[in-house]
C-alpha cells in the first residue's frame, strides 16, 4: 500500500538541562611525594527551563528537582587545571550512571583552580577534545542524526543544588576543596530535536487501522564535527559535515505490536520518542516508517508496509540548535484495496 505524508510544521522551544555532580577529592603528602585520594558519592540533579532569545544570557530558574536517568548515560568532563600549574586533559573523564548508581573517574585537588568543559552523552563513536587557550570544545564523529539528546557544558557553579539558582552561561571556573567537592553543570543542546504527530482521515479510519511499528531517520551525511566556542555568551557552534561510504541513520521508535494512528480529530502523538539532527542547511533528512494495516474486524491484511518521505528543509522548519520542532504528518492513502479485501459490507461476489 503506497502512502504519502503531508507535513505541517510547528516550532516549540526545547529545554536546557543542568546537572550537578560530586567530584572526588584528593589530598597530597609532601613527605612521600604520593597522593592519597578520597572519594565522595556522585549525585546528579537537574532542572529544565525555556530558552530565552539569543541576545540574552540563559540562566538557571529557581527550583531544582532530583534527576535520575531512566537509562544508562555518561558525561565526559575536562577538568582543566590552571593553578598551581596548567594541566589540560588529553581525553574526557567519565561520569557514568549505571544500575542506579553514579560512578566517576574525575578527581580534583584542594586549592587547585580549574576550568571545566564537557559534553553528554559520552559514547562511541563521539570523541571530544578541548583547546583551553582557544576556549573551544571540539566534538568529532558525531552522527548527523541521533536518538540521544547531545549536549555540551555551557556553565558551571560551585555549590549545592539548593544554592545553584544563579548558575548561568559563560562561567567555567571551579576551585577544589578538601571535602565535599560539588559542582553544578549547565548543559545546552547541540542539535535540533524532532517530535512527530500522525493523523488520518475519518473516512479511511472507519475502514482500516494503521499501526505504526518503527520510525527511522537518516541523513545524507555520515557524521559531523562540531566546534563549540565557549568564549562568548551564548556559545557559538560551527558544524562541519563529513561524507563517507555510509550515511547516518537512527531508529528512534519501535513497537512490535504497532501503535494505532487515530483519525484527524484525535491526532496521535508519538510521545516520548524524539530524535535529533545537526542544524546544517545542506542536510537532507529522510523518514522511513514501517506499519501494518488491519481491517475493521482487526484482521491483519497488510504487513510491514513502508513509507519513505523526505522531511522539510532546515529553512522550512526555521529551526536552530536547541529547538524542538513538531511535525504533523497526515497519512493520505492513495487507494483502499476495496476490491481485494473481504471485509466490506454489501460485498458483491461475482461467480
N, C-alpha and C positions, 0 to 999 in steps of 0.2 A: 504494500500500500504506500503510495507516494504521498507525502505530506509537505506542505510548505508552512513556514512560520513567519509571521509578520511581527515587527518589533515596535514597541512604544517605549521610549526610554524615560526613566525618572531618576534624578540625581539626589542622593541622600548623603550627607556628610558622615564620614566614618568617625571612629573614636580613637583617642590616644590611650596608651597603656603605660602605667607606671608600675614598676616592681621594686620592692625593697629586698635586699638580700644581706644576710650576715656574711662577713668576710672573716676568715681565720686570722687570729692574732699571732704575733711572733715576738720573741724577745731574744737578746743575744748575750752570750757570755764572752767577755773580752779576754778572760784568762785562758780559756781553752780554744778561742777562735772558732767556736762552733755555735750553732743556733739551736735553741730548743723552742719549738713552735707548739702552741696550744690551739685547740680548735673550739669553735662555737657552733651550735646548730644553725643551719641555714634556714631563714624564714623569708617568705615572699609575701608581699601584699600588693594589691592592685586597685586601680580605680579607672574609670572612664570619664571623659569629658568631650564635649563637642569641639570641633575645630573653630578657631577664630579666623579672621581674614589674614592673608599673607603679610599684611603690613603691621600686624600686631604680634606681640610675644604671647605664645601659648603657655599657660601656667596651670598648675595643679589646682583643681577645685577643692573646696573643703569636703571632708568626709571620705575616709578610707574604709574599704571593706576587705575582708580576708580573700586572698586569691589562691585558690587551689586548682591547678590544672586538671582537666579531665582526661589527660593523656600524657605520655612521656614527652618532655620538652627540654631543650638545653639552651642556655645563654652562653655566648662567648664574650669574655671580658678581656680588655687590655689594660691592666693597671700599670700605667707608665710612671715610673718613679722619676721625680725631678729634683728631689732633695733627700739626703745629702749628696747623692750622686745621681747621674742620669742613667736610667736603665729602661730601654724600650723592648718589650717582649717580642720575640720573633713570631709567636703564634698566640692565638687567644687561649685564655684559661677557661676551663669548663665548669659550668654550674648546671647540674642536671637534676631534674625531677623524675624519680622513678620509684615505683612500688610505694607511693605515698610519702616518700622522704626526699629531701634535698641533699645533694652531695656536691662538694665543691673542691676545686683544685687551687683556689685563689688564696694567697697569703699576703698580709701587709705587715709592715714593721712600725713599731712605736715611734712617733715623732717624724716619720718619713712622710713626705708630701707626694701626692700622686695626681695625675690626670687620668680619668677613667673613660675609655671609649668601649663600645661593644655593639653586639647585634644578637638577634634571635630570629629563627632558630639556628643553633649551631649544628649543622648536619651536612653530610656529603650530598652533592659534590661542592657545596659552597665553601669557599675559603676566604679568610679575612686578613687584612694587613693594615697597619697604621703608619702614617708619616707625622710624627709629632711636630716637627718644625713647620710642616705644611698644613697642619691641623686637618688632616684628611683621614677618612676610613675608606678603604677600597675593598669591595666585595666582588669576588671573581667566581665564574662558573655558576652564577645564579640562574636557575631555569627561568625562561621567559614567562612561563605560566606555572603557578604553584597552587596547591591546595592549602598550603601554610600561609599564614599572615606574617610576612617577613618585616622585621622592624630593626631600627638602629637606636642606640642610646643618644639622646639629644640633650640630656641634662642630668646632673646628679646632685644629691644633697646628703650631708652628714646628719643623721638623726633618726628617730623612730618614726613609725607611720603616723602617729598622732601629731608629730611636730613637723611634718613634711608639707604643710599646706602652701608654703611659699616656694616649693620646688618649681623651677622654670627652665626654659631652654637656654643653652649657651654657657652654662656653668658646669664645669667638669672636675673641679678641684676637690680633693679629699685628703685629710691628714690622718694617718694611722694612730691608734691609741693602744694602750697596753691590754685593754679588755674591751669587750662589747663594741667591736667594730661593726657598725651598721650603716649601710649606705642605701639610699633610695635612688632608683634609676627611672628616669622618664624616657619612655620609648615612643618613637614616631614611626609612621608607616612608610615603607619604601615603595609599595606598589598601589595600584588601584584594585579595589575589591568589587566583584560582581555577585549579584544575587538574582535569582530567576523566579518568575511567576508565570504560570501557564493558565490558559483558558481555552475553552472550546465552545462552539455554538450549541445552543439548547436543542436545536433540531437534530444535530448529529449525536449529541449526548443521549437523546432519547432512544437511539438505535444501537449505539456502540459505547463501550467503555474502553478508554485508553489508559494503560497502566505503565507509567514510566519506570524503567529498570536501571538505567545508567545515563550519566552525562559526562562527556569528556571534552575538555577544552584544549585546543592545540594552537601553536604559533608557528609562523614561517621561520622563526629564529630558533637556534639551538639553545643559546643561553645569553646572558647579559653580564657585562661588567659595570658595576655601579660605583661611582666615585662620589663620596659624600663629603662636602665641605662643611666642617664643623666650626669654622671661624666666624660665621655670621649667624644672625637670627632673623628668620628661620634658616635652618641648614639648607644648603644647595645640593642638588643631586644631578650628576651627569650620567646618562645611560649610553653605553656603547654596545650595540647588538653584535652577536657573534653567530655567523652562519657555519654550518658543518654538514656532515653526511646525514645527520638525523635532525629532526625537529623536536621541539619541546612540547610535551602534552601531559595532562594530568586528568585522571578520572576522579572527580570530586563528589560524585553522587552515585551510590549503588544500592539497589534494593531488589533482592532476588524475586520477591513476590510482586513487586511493582507498586507504585504509588498512583492512586487514581487521579486523573485530571478531570476537574469538575467543569460545569458549563460556565458561560461568561458571567452569570450572575453571582457566581461563587468562585472567584479566582483562587486557584490552588497555589499556595506559596511553598516553595521548596525551602522551608525554613531550616536554619542551621547548616545548610550546605552552600558554601560560598567558595569561590576561587579567586585568585589574584593574578594580575598581569602587569608587566612593566609598561609604563606610560610612554611608549615610543610611537611616534606618528606614522612611521613606515610599517608598523607591525600589522599583520593580517591574522585575525583570530577566527577560528572555525570551531563550531559547536556540533558535536555528534551525539544525538540522543537515540537510545535504544528503548523500544516499548513493545508491549503485547496488546492485541485488540481482542475484546470479548464481546459477545452478543448480549442482548437484553436478558438472556437467561443465564448469564455468566459462564457461557461455554467459550473456551479459547478457540478463536478462528484464525488469528494471525499471530505468529510468534517471532520475536526478535526482529521486528521491523526497525529500519534505521532511517533517521532523518539527519541530513547534513546541511548546516546553514553557516554562512559567513556572517559574523557579527558586524554591527555598525562600526565605523572607524572611530579612532580616538577623538577626531574633530567633531564627529556627530554626537558622540557621547558627552563632549565638553568636560572631560574628566581630567583631573590631576592627581598626583600621588596623595594617598590618604582619603580619597573619596570612596564612598560606597555607592555603586550605581546599580539600580534595579532595572532589569529588562523584563518587560511584559511580553510574553510570547503567545500569540494567538494561533492555535492549531487549526488549519484550514484544509480539510480533506478535499481531494480532487474528485474522488468517487467513493461509493459506499459498498461495493460488492453486492448490490441488491439482487443481481441475477444468479449469484452463486451460493448465497448463504440461505440456509433453510430455517430462518428464524423470523421471517416477516409475516404479519397477519395477512390472511386472504391471499396466500400464495397460489398462483395458478400453475398446476402441474400439467405439462404437455406430454401426452402419451403417443 
